[in-house]
């Protein structure tokens, strides 16, 4: 089975994101898709040859998590963009944010503070599928640190490629632009 990169060109023209930045980001995402496909083909070949006990198999299997999550996290990220950023006050998500953070403003403060921490990675608003609780998490790498049993709702890419072309070291300004473009309907659809 082969995966295809999705077309997110509809995001070009989005306020606060240059065409150059978005096209570079799309190319990076397409690389994750291509590498995921290559690794899956290699694993299939090794499996057919009966060589699953080899170091090559182990390393490819480990690398698959990085490439796979690079695909999925970018898809979630691009798909939660393209909106008007206006938070729906009378939604199920609003109710959960208010219950878990006390207010939308408290959630926003925590989300922004998480996003401006030093380092590279992702900021993800997760929903614990067992308790329903919402939590903002910092995730360093694509393939490590994701909380078990949690569903990603809102994904913010804070690797340098997501903002440096337009914002240099001004990550907080990038986060403000991101927030103005959230497609909250898409985020709401991810609730379990």
Backbone as CSV, one residue per row, in Angstrom:
resi,resn,N_x,N_y,N_z,CA_x,CA_y,CA_z,C_x,C_y,C_z
1,UNK,0.836,-1.179,0.000,0.000,0.000,0.000,0.879,1.240,0.000
2,UNK,0.564,2.159,-0.862,1.348,3.379,-0.999,0.495,4.584,-0.596
3,UNK,1.113,5.537,0.099,0.419,6.748,0.533,0.706,7.879,-0.431
4,UNK,-0.250,8.770,-0.593,-0.072,9.931,-1.454,-0.123,11.196,-0.633
5,UNK,0.740,12.140,-0.973,0.726,13.436,-0.308,-0.561,14.165,-0.677
6,UNK,-1.165,14.787,0.306,-2.375,15.571,0.072,-1.987,16.953,-0.446
7,UNK,-2.915,17.574,-1.143,-2.684,18.901,-1.705,-3.229,19.959,-0.749
8,UNK,-2.344,20.752,-0.203,-2.744,21.823,0.724,-2.527,23.206,0.117
9,UNK,-2.464,23.270,-1.206,-2.212,24.556,-1.869,-3.306,25.581,-1.592
10,UNK,-4.475,25.148,-1.127,-5.550,26.098,-0.795,-5.132,27.023,0.348
11,UNK,-4.103,26.642,1.092,-3.631,27.482,2.193,-2.779,28.660,1.709
12,UNK,-2.309,28.608,0.463,-1.518,29.720,-0.074,-2.395,30.962,-0.107
13,UNK,-1.861,32.047,0.426,-2.618,33.284,0.543,-3.149,33.499,1.952
14,UNK,-2.952,32.512,2.821,-3.385,32.615,4.198,-2.608,33.741,4.886
15,UNK,-3.296,34.560,5.642,-2.700,35.695,6.333,-1.585,35.241,7.268
16,UNK,-0.430,35.880,7.159,0.679,35.606,8.060,1.610,34.497,7.617
17,UNK,1.343,33.878,6.458,2.173,32.793,5.941,2.499,33.086,4.486
18,UNK,3.768,33.278,4.174,4.144,33.572,2.791,4.014,32.320,1.925
19,UNK,3.888,32.555,0.631,3.834,31.447,-0.316,5.113,30.620,-0.246
20,UNK,6.257,31.288,-0.117,7.543,30.583,-0.037,7.579,29.663,1.177
21,UNK,7.161,30.177,2.337,7.148,29.361,3.549,6.258,28.139,3.368
22,UNK,5.034,28.361,2.879,4.098,27.245,2.722,4.603,26.225,1.704
23,UNK,5.098,26.684,0.565,5.587,25.735,-0.448,6.761,24.913,0.078
24,UNK,7.656,25.543,0.836,8.759,24.790,1.439,8.234,23.759,2.427
25,UNK,7.243,24.151,3.201,6.670,23.244,4.192,5.951,22.076,3.506
26,UNK,5.248,22.359,2.418,4.583,21.292,1.659,5.617,20.308,1.106
27,UNK,6.746,20.830,0.622,7.797,19.968,0.072,8.373,19.067,1.155
28,UNK,8.582,19.624,2.346,9.071,18.822,3.453,8.085,17.699,3.772
29,UNK,6.808,18.032,3.848,5.752,17.040,4.098,5.768,15.954,3.013
30,UNK,5.897,16.352,1.759,5.925,15.383,0.658,7.106,14.426,0.809
31,UNK,8.212,14.926,1.356,9.360,14.070,1.633,9.045,13.011,2.684
32,UNK,8.279,13.379,3.687,7.866,12.394,4.695,7.001,11.310,4.066
33,UNK,6.114,11.713,3.176,5.262,10.732,2.495,6.130,9.787,1.654
34,UNK,7.037,10.350,0.879,7.910,9.530,0.026,8.750,8.570,0.871
35,UNK,9.311,9.069,1.961,10.149,8.211,2.803,9.334,7.140,3.515
36,UNK,8.108,7.464,3.923,7.239,6.455,4.522,6.994,5.328,3.530
37,UNK,6.693,5.691,2.293,6.460,4.676,1.257,7.701,3.823,1.015
38,UNK,8.872,4.457,0.955,10.114,3.708,0.738,10.357,2.720,1.877
39,UNK,10.168,3.180,3.111,10.405,2.301,4.257,9.416,1.141,4.289
40,UNK,8.169,1.409,3.976,7.175,0.333,3.944,7.517,-0.703,2.868
41,UNK,7.991,-0.241,1.714,8.415,-1.166,0.647,9.604,-2.001,1.105
42,UNK,10.568,-1.353,1.759,11.744,-2.072,2.238,11.360,-3.117,3.289
43,UNK,10.483,-2.739,4.203,10.047,-3.687,5.229,9.304,-4.868,4.617
44,UNK,8.477,-4.593,3.621,7.750,-5.659,2.942,8.723,-6.624,2.267
45,UNK,9.739,-6.084,1.628,10.737,-6.912,0.949,11.511,-7.775,1.956
46,UNK,11.922,-7.166,3.053,12.662,-7.908,4.083,11.789,-9.012,4.678
47,UNK,10.523,-8.711,4.908,9.594,-9.699,5.450,9.445,-10.881,4.494
48,UNK,9.292,-10.591,3.195,9.159,-11.649,2.188,10.415,-12.505,2.093
49,UNK,11.585,-11.892,2.320,12.859,-12.615,2.266,13.146,-13.360,3.568
50,UNK,12.316,-13.146,4.590,12.516,-13.826,5.874,13.703,-13.302,6.659
51,UNK,14.063,-12.049,6.482,15.243,-11.476,7.141,14.865,-10.480,8.242
52,UNK,13.805,-10.802,8.992,13.327,-9.865,10.009,14.241,-9.786,11.232
53,UNK,15.138,-10.685,11.405,16.053,-10.665,12.551,17.311,-9.852,12.301
54,UNK,17.372,-9.113,11.227,18.591,-8.379,10.869,18.602,-6.968,11.466
55,UNK,19.806,-6.420,11.647,19.897,-5.026,12.114,19.231,-4.041,11.141
56,UNK,19.292,-4.344,9.851,18.658,-3.464,8.849,17.148,-3.369,9.079
57,UNK,16.540,-4.516,9.342,15.105,-4.547,9.608,14.783,-3.694,10.830
58,UNK,15.559,-3.872,11.894,15.315,-3.137,13.137,15.438,-1.627,12.918
59,UNK,16.458,-1.213,12.208,16.666,0.231,11.992,15.574,0.829,11.105
60,UNK,15.173,0.098,10.089,14.095,0.589,9.215,12.793,0.675,10.007
61,UNK,12.536,-0.337,10.817,11.324,-0.352,11.635,11.311,0.833,12.602
62,UNK,12.471,1.138,13.202,12.559,2.296,14.106,12.353,3.605,13.350
63,UNK,12.926,3.705,12.185,12.834,4.943,11.399,11.411,5.191,10.911
64,UNK,10.643,4.134,10.708,9.277,4.281,10.210,8.439,5.184,11.116
65,UNK,8.614,5.116,12.412,7.861,5.963,13.335,8.102,7.445,13.094
66,UNK,9.345,7.803,12.807,9.690,9.208,12.524,9.007,9.680,11.248
67,UNK,9.152,8.920,10.186,8.581,9.322,8.892,7.053,9.299,8.936
68,UNK,6.473,8.236,9.500,5.007,8.100,9.585,4.402,9.285,10.337
69,UNK,4.938,9.571,11.528,4.405,10.690,12.302,4.687,12.026,11.622
70,UNK,5.772,12.107,10.868,6.023,13.318,10.086,4.913,13.561,9.079
71,UNK,4.389,12.485,8.506,3.250,12.594,7.586,2.009,13.027,8.348
72,UNK,1.616,12.243,9.344,0.349,12.477,10.029,0.306,13.816,10.761
73,UNK,1.378,14.163,11.466,1.365,15.435,12.195,1.262,16.620,11.244
74,UNK,1.948,16.545,10.107,1.827,17.631,9.128,0.421,17.683,8.534
75,UNK,-0.181,16.532,8.293,-1.554,16.542,7.774,-2.510,17.174,8.788
76,UNK,-2.396,16.781,10.048,-3.232,17.400,11.081,-2.979,18.903,11.147
77,UNK,-1.717,19.289,11.096,-1.327,20.704,11.168,-1.948,21.501,10.017
78,UNK,-1.718,21.048,8.785,-2.261,21.776,7.627,-3.790,21.791,7.654
79,UNK,-4.389,20.693,8.080,-5.851,20.603,8.080,-6.493,21.427,9.188
80,UNK,-5.734,21.740,10.264,-6.331,22.629,11.256,-6.009,24.091,10.989
81,UNK,-5.528,24.375,9.784,-5.321,25.749,9.316,-6.329,26.071,8.216
82,UNK,-6.360,27.344,7.829,-7.243,27.763,6.742,-8.577,28.299,7.222
83,UNK,-8.739,28.452,8.532,-9.978,29.003,9.077,-9.824,30.474,9.410
84,UNK,-10.819,31.009,10.083,-10.783,32.434,10.436,-10.257,32.665,11.851
85,UNK,-9.934,31.597,12.569,-9.378,31.719,13.901,-10.375,32.090,14.981
86,UNK,-11.631,32.287,14.621,-12.635,32.673,15.616,-13.098,31.428,16.364
87,UNK,-12.854,31.437,17.664,-13.194,30.283,18.490,-14.696,30.218,18.721
88,UNK,-15.329,29.076,18.434,-16.777,28.945,18.635,-17.120,28.803,20.123
89,UNK,-17.683,29.828,20.694,-17.951,29.866,22.140,-19.021,28.877,22.601
90,UNK,-19.894,28.468,21.696,-20.999,27.599,22.095,-20.826,26.164,21.599
91,UNK,-19.597,25.716,21.516,-19.321,24.379,20.983,-18.989,23.385,22.102
92,UNK,-18.977,22.115,21.743,-18.566,21.066,22.679,-17.110,21.286,23.094
93,UNK,-16.266,21.695,22.135,-14.860,21.954,22.433,-14.729,23.103,23.430
94,UNK,-15.518,24.144,23.250,-15.497,25.278,24.174,-15.840,24.821,25.590
95,UNK,-16.851,23.993,25.701,-17.260,23.466,27.011,-16.113,22.698,27.658
96,UNK,-15.446,21.838,26.869,-14.334,21.044,27.401,-13.141,21.917,27.787
97,UNK,-12.823,22.906,26.961,-11.708,23.805,27.284,-12.008,24.557,28.571
98,UNK,-13.221,25.065,28.704,-13.591,25.787,29.928,-13.551,24.880,31.153
99,UNK,-13.996,23.644,31.011,-13.962,22.691,32.126,-12.530,22.346,32.529
100,UNK,-11.663,22.194,31.543,-10.305,21.721,31.804,-9.303,22.824,32.118
101,UNK,-9.523,24.018,31.606,-8.571,25.110,31.801,-9.165,26.297,32.563
102,UNK,-10.451,26.262,32.841,-11.100,27.364,33.532,-11.678,28.410,32.594
103,UNK,-11.008,28.600,31.451,-11.483,29.539,30.439,-10.674,29.344,29.161
104,UNK,-11.207,29.860,28.067,-10.480,29.822,26.798,-9.185,30.614,26.928
105,UNK,-9.232,31.734,27.639,-8.052,32.579,27.820,-6.948,31.831,28.558
106,UNK,-7.326,31.045,29.586,-6.325,30.237,30.302,-5.722,29.175,29.390
107,UNK,-6.578,28.535,28.573,-6.063,27.539,27.638,-5.079,28.207,26.676
108,UNK,-5.479,29.362,26.139,-4.643,30.081,25.172,-3.298,30.468,25.800
109,UNK,-3.327,30.931,27.025,-2.096,31.312,27.725,-1.167,30.105,27.839
110,UNK,-1.723,28.959,28.223,-0.933,27.739,28.365,-0.413,27.251,27.008
111,UNK,-1.254,27.293,25.980,-0.859,26.845,24.643,0.282,27.711,24.108
112,UNK,0.140,29.037,24.234,1.190,29.956,23.764,2.483,29.758,24.554
113,UNK,2.367,29.626,25.869,3.565,29.429,26.703,4.280,28.139,26.322
114,UNK,3.521,27.106,26.042,4.118,25.843,25.612,4.819,26.025,24.276
115,UNK,4.183,26.744,23.364,4.748,26.949,22.038,5.989,27.815,22.004
116,UNK,6.158,28.677,22.978,7.327,29.564,22.970,8.483,29.023,23.808
117,UNK,8.336,27.807,24.343,9.455,27.187,25.057,10.603,26.969,24.076
118,UNK,11.807,26.991,24.594,12.969,26.750,23.735,12.969,25.304,23.257
119,UNK,13.384,25.111,22.022,13.483,23.774,21.463,12.647,23.642,20.205
120,UNK,12.772,22.495,19.584,12.020,22.202,18.366,11.010,21.109,18.660
121,UNK,9.933,21.108,17.910,8.957,20.051,18.098,7.557,20.483,17.730
122,UNK,6.616,20.062,18.548,5.195,20.263,18.302,4.513,20.664,19.597
123,UNK,3.480,21.475,19.478,2.576,21.723,20.591,1.248,21.108,20.166
124,UNK,0.725,20.238,21.012,-0.484,19.516,20.640,-1.484,19.565,21.791
125,UNK,-2.681,20.017,21.464,-3.802,19.906,22.392,-4.348,18.495,22.217
126,UNK,-4.189,17.700,23.260,-4.644,16.317,23.234,-5.894,16.155,24.072
127,UNK,-6.702,15.166,23.692,-7.821,14.716,24.507,-7.502,13.303,24.966
128,UNK,-7.498,13.101,26.278,-7.334,11.762,26.829,-8.622,11.003,26.522
129,UNK,-8.513,9.931,25.752,-9.712,9.208,25.317,-10.388,8.443,26.452
130,UNK,-9.698,8.211,27.571,-10.309,7.514,28.703,-11.084,8.470,29.607
131,UNK,-10.503,9.618,29.899,-11.149,10.555,30.826,-11.848,11.715,30.117
132,UNK,-11.476,11.964,28.853,-12.005,13.113,28.125,-11.263,14.395,28.427
133,UNK,-10.326,14.372,29.367,-9.565,15.561,29.774,-8.729,16.097,28.616
134,UNK,-8.648,17.426,28.528,-7.820,18.094,27.525,-6.518,18.549,28.163
135,UNK,-5.415,18.354,27.426,-4.083,18.719,27.911,-3.248,19.254,26.759
136,UNK,-2.503,20.320,27.006,-1.522,20.807,26.036,-0.200,20.109,26.315
137,UNK,0.391,19.522,25.302,1.661,18.820,25.450,2.713,19.426,24.535
138,UNK,3.952,19.412,25.015,5.125,19.688,24.184,5.647,18.334,23.726
139,UNK,5.850,18.174,22.438,6.387,16.935,21.879,7.684,17.286,21.166
140,UNK,8.806,16.716,21.615,10.110,17.040,21.017,10.276,16.490,19.611
141,UNK,9.960,15.252,19.434,10.228,14.569,18.171,8.942,13.956,17.634
142,UNK,8.944,13.689,16.342,7.761,13.080,15.730,7.408,11.746,16.373
143,UNK,8.438,10.958,16.672,8.224,9.556,17.019,8.324,9.252,18.508
144,UNK,8.428,10.261,19.353,8.582,10.003,20.781,7.864,11.068,21.602
145,UNK,7.355,10.653,22.740,6.776,11.596,23.677,5.284,11.805,23.565
146,UNK,4.646,11.147,22.619,3.196,11.291,22.492,2.515,10.542,23.636
147,UNK,1.551,11.179,24.305,0.901,10.524,25.446,0.002,9.373,25.000
148,UNK,0.209,8.228,25.583,-0.566,7.032,25.231,-2.043,7.256,25.499
149,UNK,-2.874,6.788,24.590,-4.315,6.863,24.759,-4.905,8.234,24.523
150,UNK,-4.133,9.130,23.952,-4.628,10.485,23.715,-4.843,10.744,22.234
151,UNK,-5.818,11.568,21.956,-6.222,11.912,20.602,-5.780,13.349,20.296
152,UNK,-4.995,13.562,19.220,-4.566,14.925,18.895,-5.722,15.748,18.328
153,UNK,-5.919,16.949,18.887,-6.989,17.828,18.428,-6.458,19.016,17.639
154,UNK,-5.523,19.736,18.204,-4.944,20.925,17.569,-3.442,20.771,17.556
155,UNK,-2.849,20.902,16.379,-1.424,20.654,16.212,-0.746,21.919,15.726
156,UNK,0.313,22.324,16.428,1.138,23.470,16.062,2.559,22.978,15.843
157,UNK,3.076,23.185,14.665,4.446,22.813,14.313,5.366,23.938,14.775
158,UNK,6.311,23.626,15.664,7.278,24.630,16.092,8.716,24.231,15.763
159,UNK,8.866,23.386,14.751,10.182,23.198,14.158,10.474,24.463,13.349
160,UNK,11.746,24.828,13.208,12.105,26.080,12.537,11.547,26.213,11.124
161,UNK,11.431,25.099,10.403,10.954,25.183,9.021,9.545,25.765,8.937
162,UNK,8.784,25.704,10.036,7.399,26.170,10.026,7.285,27.690,10.122
163,UNK,8.387,28.370,10.525,8.250,29.813,10.736,9.462,30.668,10.392
164,UNK,10.661,30.123,10.319,11.876,30.935,10.187,11.898,31.815,8.941
165,UNK,11.400,31.326,7.817,11.432,32.125,6.585,10.676,33.432,6.768
166,UNK,9.536,33.382,7.437,8.702,34.573,7.616,8.992,35.328,8.909
167,UNK,9.379,34.624,9.963,9.446,35.249,11.286,10.823,35.240,11.930
168,UNK,11.808,34.633,11.279,13.122,34.559,11.899,13.009,33.899,13.258
169,UNK,13.522,34.552,14.283,13.491,34.001,15.636,12.250,34.418,16.420
170,UNK,11.329,35.094,15.787,10.134,35.599,16.469,9.022,34.548,16.467
171,UNK,9.252,33.494,17.210,8.303,32.383,17.260,6.937,32.828,17.782
172,UNK,6.918,33.723,18.755,5.643,34.193,19.320,4.782,34.859,18.242
173,UNK,5.415,35.585,17.312,4.661,36.221,16.222,4.069,35.167,15.284
174,UNK,4.841,34.112,15.020,4.346,33.002,14.209,3.142,32.348,14.882
175,UNK,3.232,32.133,16.189,2.126,31.502,16.916,0.875,32.370,16.829
176,UNK,1.022,33.676,16.911,-0.124,34.585,16.761,-0.756,34.425,15.375
177,UNK,0.072,34.335,14.340,-0.445,34.134,12.975,-1.157,32.795,12.867
178,UNK,-0.564,31.758,13.459,-1.187,30.435,13.470,-2.581,30.500,14.092
179,UNK,-2.675,31.129,15.249,-3.947,31.200,15.978,-5.021,31.938,15.183
180,UNK,-4.617,32.906,14.378,-5.574,33.666,13.566,-6.106,32.859,12.388
181,UNK,-5.492,31.723,12.113,-5.861,30.907,10.957,-6.379,29.524,11.321
182,UNK,-6.672,29.302,12.592,-7.160,27.977,13.004,-8.542,27.723,12.409
183,UNK,-8.708,26.525,11.914,-10.003,26.041,11.450,-10.599,25.239,12.611
184,UNK,-11.323,25.938,13.487,-11.855,25.303,14.697,-12.869,24.216,14.388
185,UNK,-13.542,24.293,13.246,-14.496,23.235,12.867,-13.744,21.905,12.688
186,UNK,-12.570,21.970,12.080,-11.754,20.777,11.885,-11.287,20.227,13.233
187,UNK,-10.864,21.118,14.109,-10.404,20.702,15.439,-11.553,20.012,16.181
188,UNK,-12.740,20.609,16.129,-13.920,20.065,16.810,-14.245,18.662,16.294
189,UNK,-14.079,18.435,14.987,-14.386,17.122,14.402,-13.493,16.023,14.971
190,UNK,-12.353,16.377,15.505,-11.404,15.389,16.030,-11.756,14.902,17.438
191,UNK,-12.687,15.559,18.091,-13.085,15.141,19.435,-13.642,13.722,19.412
192,UNK,-13.336,12.969,20.453,-13.873,11.606,20.603,-14.989,11.633,21.626
